[in-house]
Amino acid sequence: MELAAELLPGSDVRLNAGLLLSGDAQVLGQAEWAIFKPRWGAFFRTKLEAMLRELGVSTLIFSGCNFPNCPRTSIYEASERDFRLVLAEDAISGLYDRGRHELLAIGVAMMITDEISRRVVSAIPLPLPHGHGSVKPPVSEP
């Protein structure tokens, strides 16, 4: 089990299978971790929620492969844990109209990656649908 070299923060970083399979997160870089998820959802039998809460994360932005399986499951798991959710519509495969409508119905904001990047970089609050207000992304200190 290994990440593609282009995704690693450095050539000397290797995944620690024993650590990951034990359920712990592996630090890959500054504010970057790897976790192993044993099923479709990112929260199922992982320490992801505890990590996010400890970091003060309230909003999750989703992208990924094959919406009907892992992304959709993780989005619903995050929703039931009261995270604010954004879907990068142009960075997810397999999204279909009914799925889009179902996500909107549970309060997931739909945005494209350029808009997400612009808002996160400039710390502009992310809009949330159906009058859920907005959330201001954290600004990293220099």
C-alpha positions as MATLAB code, in Angstrom:
seq = 'MELAAELLPGSDVRLNAGLLLSGDAQVLGQAEWAIFKPRWGAFFRTKLEAMLRELGVSTLIFSGCNFPNCPRTSIYEASERDFRLVLAEDAISGLYDRGRHELLAIGVAMMITDEISRRVVSAIPLPLPHGHGSVKPPVSEP';
ca = [
       0.000    0.000    0.000;
       1.550    3.286   -1.101;
       0.459    6.677   -2.370;
       1.441    7.895   -5.818;
       4.728    9.782   -5.587;
       3.061   12.982   -6.847;
       0.760   13.001   -3.812;
       3.518   12.695   -1.229;
       4.935   15.828    0.408;
       8.476   14.509   -0.081;
      10.380   11.627   -1.637;
      11.345   10.316    1.815;
       7.724    9.855    3.000;
       6.330    6.313    3.030;
       3.052    5.068    4.409;
       3.269    3.084    7.636;
       0.890    0.172    7.003;
       0.996   -1.064   10.592;
       0.114    2.350   11.992;
      -2.668    2.922    9.468;
      -4.185   -0.545    9.854;
      -4.250   -0.041   13.637;
      -6.653    2.860   13.061;
      -4.217    5.673   13.771;
      -3.532    8.565   11.433;
      -0.100    9.095    9.930;
       1.291   12.608    9.682;
       2.471   13.263    6.116;
       3.257   16.955    6.350;
       2.102   20.200    7.907;
      -1.688   19.850    8.317;
      -1.691   16.691    6.181;
      -2.483   13.160    7.335;
      -3.294    9.760    5.902;
      -5.909    7.439    7.373;
      -7.026    3.984    6.354;
     -10.770    3.547    5.927;
     -11.889   -0.083    6.015;
     -15.257    0.542    4.311;
     -16.879    3.076    1.978;
     -17.387    5.799    4.573;
     -14.454    7.799    5.890;
     -15.901    7.819    9.415;
     -16.608    4.080    9.744;
     -14.208    2.597   12.324;
     -11.735    5.463   11.923;
     -10.580    8.237   14.214;
     -11.422   10.877   11.610;
     -14.194   12.572   13.588;
     -12.042   12.846   16.715;
      -9.168   14.289   14.669;
     -11.392   16.855   12.974;
     -13.017   17.913   16.253;
      -9.620   18.260   17.931;
      -8.468   20.476   15.047;
     -11.600   22.606   15.293;
     -12.761   21.698   11.793;
     -16.422   22.457   11.134;
     -16.586   22.386    7.324;
     -15.561   19.561    4.992;
     -15.041   19.895    1.242;
     -15.557   16.687   -0.717;
     -14.116   15.519   -4.012;
     -13.298   12.040   -5.195;
     -14.036    9.074   -7.379;
     -17.321    7.266   -7.919;
     -19.868    9.416   -6.067;
     -22.441    6.621   -5.544;
     -20.083    4.726   -3.246;
     -17.362    6.260   -1.069;
     -17.989   10.005   -1.493;
     -21.754    9.722   -0.947;
     -21.303    7.481    2.099;
     -18.710    9.801    3.638;
     -20.892   12.862    2.956;
     -23.878   11.296    4.711;
     -21.684   10.205    7.628;
     -20.325   13.757    7.919;
     -23.831   15.208    7.714;
     -25.087   13.042   10.562;
     -22.157   14.343   12.617;
     -23.264   17.953   11.931;
     -20.303   19.037    9.826;
     -20.969   21.746    7.248;
     -20.450   20.289    3.793;
     -19.333   21.460    0.379;
     -19.138   19.294   -2.736;
     -16.622   20.209   -5.439;
     -18.939   19.411   -8.358;
     -16.168   19.457  -10.949;
     -13.871   17.241   -8.879;
     -16.080   14.211   -8.342;
     -16.919   11.405  -10.718;
     -20.266    9.674  -11.077;
     -22.431   12.505   -9.728;
     -25.953   12.303  -11.143;
     -28.975   14.632  -10.923;
     -30.846   12.697   -8.230;
     -27.697   12.516   -6.089;
     -27.160   16.264   -6.529;
     -30.750   16.962   -5.409;
     -30.435   14.623   -2.420;
     -27.245   16.378   -1.287;
     -28.844   19.800   -1.636;
     -31.762   18.528    0.470;
     -29.417   17.705    3.373;
     -27.664   21.070    3.161;
     -24.584   20.321    1.056;
     -23.310   23.416   -0.794;
     -22.407   22.767   -4.443;
     -19.420   24.687   -5.791;
     -16.687   24.335   -8.405;
     -13.047   24.045   -7.368;
     -12.043   27.500   -8.632;
     -14.678   29.112   -6.422;
     -13.753   26.952   -3.426;
     -10.057   27.789   -3.869;
     -10.746   31.500   -4.232;
     -12.896   31.559   -1.096;
     -10.511   29.483    1.013;
      -7.414   31.432   -0.043;
      -9.083   34.799    0.561;
     -11.016   33.528    3.632;
     -14.375   34.494    2.125;
     -17.205   32.707    3.942;
     -18.509   29.680    2.065;
     -22.234   29.959    1.290;
     -24.505   27.220    2.488;
     -27.849   26.435    0.827;
     -31.331   26.749    2.292;
     -30.558   29.554    4.723;
     -27.942   27.605    6.693;
     -25.803   30.759    6.874;
     -22.117   30.610    6.008;
     -18.878   29.480    7.495;
     -15.586   31.359    7.378;
     -12.648   29.075    6.541;
      -9.735   29.140    8.964;
      -6.894   31.449    8.020;
      -3.434   30.048    8.598;
      -0.999   32.226   10.464;
       2.253   33.048    8.604;
];
